[in-house]
Amino acid sequence: MSQKILRIITSTNGDTSFSNQLSKAVIEKLTASNPETEVQTLDLSKTPLPYLTNSHISAVYAPAESHTPEQAEALKYSDEAIKTLMESDVIVIGVPLYNFGIPAVLKGWIDQIARAGKTFSYSESGPKGLLTDKKVFLSIASGAIFSEGPYKSYDFSESYLRTVFGFLGITDITTFRVEGTAIPDFAANALPKALSSVEEFAF
């Protein structure tokens, strides 16, 4: 059975990035079990989406036939990002932990794809996510250890991403972590341990 994977890169460190190496391992495991897999890469570190503007916000809540050229141009990025996301079965995101949260470029992408009437809707019973039957794999990298211990409450990356994707209807989310990369006693084994967790996971 063929499937489409959207790989999202957010680290600026290229091949040396821990989040990139971890997400690459996830992709390799997914494609090994399904040779018909198609992978599309969105490298936000090189081509970030524009941050929201007044033109974008006003266009979202205005009928398409009344859009000005500026509004139509502003929505172009959102339309394309949503189309790519909707066509994907699996989303693999590399997430370096920056100042306890996600990179700004990832937040910029989320702001473009979280759109009323497209990826979620409002009703009398409350908001409803419109993205279903999709899986998300998060590859989170951090210099310190945030999965447990005294810094666990400092990590706002995983909780935020689970919340926003859940709001959009995606609840099948798996997190892999490479952590402690800046701690002498943990650094050497940080990546091997993370890659091992991917290898042992039943995809």
N, C-alpha and C positions, 0 to 999 in steps of 0.2 A: 504494500500500500504506500503510495507516494505521500510525502508530506513536505510542507514548506517551513523552513526555519528562518526567523529574522534574528540576526545577531547584531546586538547594539554595543558598540565600543564607546567608552566615555573617558578612558584614561589617555593622557598625553604621552605616556612612556613607551608606546609601541610594543615591540616584541619583548622588551624587558619588564613590562608591566605585569604584576602578579595577577591582577584581575583579568587581563587579557589572556595570560597563560592558562588560568583556570577555566575561563569561558571556552577557550579553544579545546581544552580536554573534554568539556561537556559536549561540544559540537562533534568531536571525533567519536565519542561514545555513541551519540545519537545516530550518526551517519553509518557507523559500523554495523549497527543492528538493522538499518534500513538503507540499502544502497540507492533507492530511488529518491532519497532526500535532496531537496533543493535548498541551498543556503544563500540568503541575501544578507549582505553586511551593510550596516549603517554606522559609519564612523563619525560620531558626533564631535570627536576631538578635532577633526579636520573640516567637517562641514556641519557646524551647529545650526540648528533652526533659529529663526529670529525670535526674539522675545515678544510677548504680546504688546500690541499697540492699541490706541484708541480705534483705529480703523478696523482692526481685527475684532475687537469686542463689539463694536457697533454693527459690523457685518453679520456676526453670529445671530443677532436678534432682529435683523431686518430681512424682509423678503428678498430672494435672490434677484428678482427682476428690478429691484430698486437700488441694487448695489452700484456705488460709484466705482470708477476704475481703481481707485486706491483701496477700496474695500475688497474688490475682487482679487487684486494682487495680494492683499494681506491674507486672504483665505486660501490662496494657492498652496502654501506650505502645509497648512493644516489638512487640506483635502488630500494631498499626496501622502502625508504621513499616516492618515487614517486609512487610506486605501491599502497601503503596504501592510499595515497592522492587521486589517481585516482579512487580507489574503493569506496571512501566516497562520500556521497551526501551532507553532512553538516559538516562543520568544526567549532568547538567551541574552542576558544583560550582564556585562562586566561593570562592577560598581566599586571603584576605589572610594574608601571612606575619607571624605574631605571635611575637616572641622566638624566631625560627628554626624555628617549628613551626606546626601548624594551630591555629585558634581552639578554645577549650575547648568551645564549643557543637557544633562538628563532631565532636570526640572523643566528646562525650556521645551524639550520634546514632549514631556507629559502635558504641559500647558497647551500644546498644539493638538494633542490627540484626545484630551478630555473635553468633549464638546457635546453640549446638550442637543438632542435630536439625532446625533450621529453615533456616539459611543455610550451614551446613557440618556434616559428620558425621565421626565417627571410625570407623576400621576396622582390621583387622589390618595393612593396608598403609600406615596413617597417615591423616591428615586429608584430607578431600575437600571441595572447594567445591561448593555446590549451586546457585549462581547462575551460569547459563551463558547464552550468546547475548545478552549485554548489552554496551553500549559506555559508557565513561566519558570525559567531557571535563573536564579540570581547567583552571580559569582562575586562575592564581596571580599575585598582585600583591605587589610588594615595593619598598621604598624604595631598597634597594641592588641590586646585580647578583649573582645567585646561580647563574645557569645556567652561568657560567664564571668564571675568575679566582680570586683568593685567598679569596673567601667561598663558593665552591661547596660545600665540605665542611660549611658551617654550615647548609645548608638541609636540614631534616629533614621537610619537608612532602611533597614529591613522593615521596621514597623510602618514607616511611611509608604513604602512600595507595596506592602501587602494591603494596606488600607486603600490606596488609590486604585490598584488593580482590582481589588474586591468590589469597590464602588462601580467599576466599569464592567463587572460581571465575571472577572477571572479570579477564581479561588484556588485553582490547582497550581500551587506555587512551591517550589523546592529551592532551598538555599544551601549553597556550598560556601565555605569560608576558607580563605588563606589568611591567617592572622598571627600576630606576634613577629612580623617581619623586621621590626626595628628593635626587638628585644634580644640581646646576645644569647641568652640561654635557649631561645626558641627559634631564632631566625633560620638556622641551618636546616631545620626539619619542617619549617612552616609550609613550604610549597610541596615537598614530597608527601606530607600528611594530607594536605588538601587534595592532591591528585589521587591519592589512595582512596579517599572518600568518594571521589567520582567513579573510580574503577569498580569499587564495591557496590555502588548504588544500582538497584534494579530498575533500569529505564523502561 
